[in-house]
């Protein structure tokens, strides 16, 4: 099996790579969004205390 055949995925490359991309995007969002919300929460609480 050569590299081109691997990336072509037997003619289903668009569907396979799109699903991999969406999965990666969702996993990254599940990591990044809570971190940003936590920072915002602590920043708002700090402002309220002042």
Secondary structure, 3 states (H helix, E strand, C coil): CCHHHHHHHHHCHHHHHHHHHHHHHHHHHHHHHHHHHHHHHHHHHHHHHC
